[in-house]
Amino acid sequence: MKTKLKLTVWVLALSLLTTSSSFANEDLGMQMVADIVVIRPACLVATAVGSVFFIVSLPIAAISHSTKKTAHVLVETPAKATFTRPIGDMEALLDY
């Protein structure tokens, strides 16, 4: 599920980043709109779904001493992509 969600976000982000150089300045507004309308809600859903999976996997993560890593991957990473990334900055998605 997580892989499919990441793949969907990547495909959307990469499809929105493909611009010709003649329209690069005008396309910034479209990137911002696409970010607000498509990418941010997808990242918010990824945060919610990751939180649910984190809660479900918490007993196993606690036993294996991987709670911090599990929380980072399932909750923190999509939350940072949703709430701390500048609007329209699609390149920052590649860092998460």
Buried (B, 14 or more C-beta within 10 A) or exposed (E): EEEEBBEEBEEBBEEBBEBEEEEEEEBEEEBBEBBEEBBBEBBBBBBBBBBEBBEEBEEEBEEEEBBEEBBEBBBBBBBBBBEEBEEBEBEBBEEB
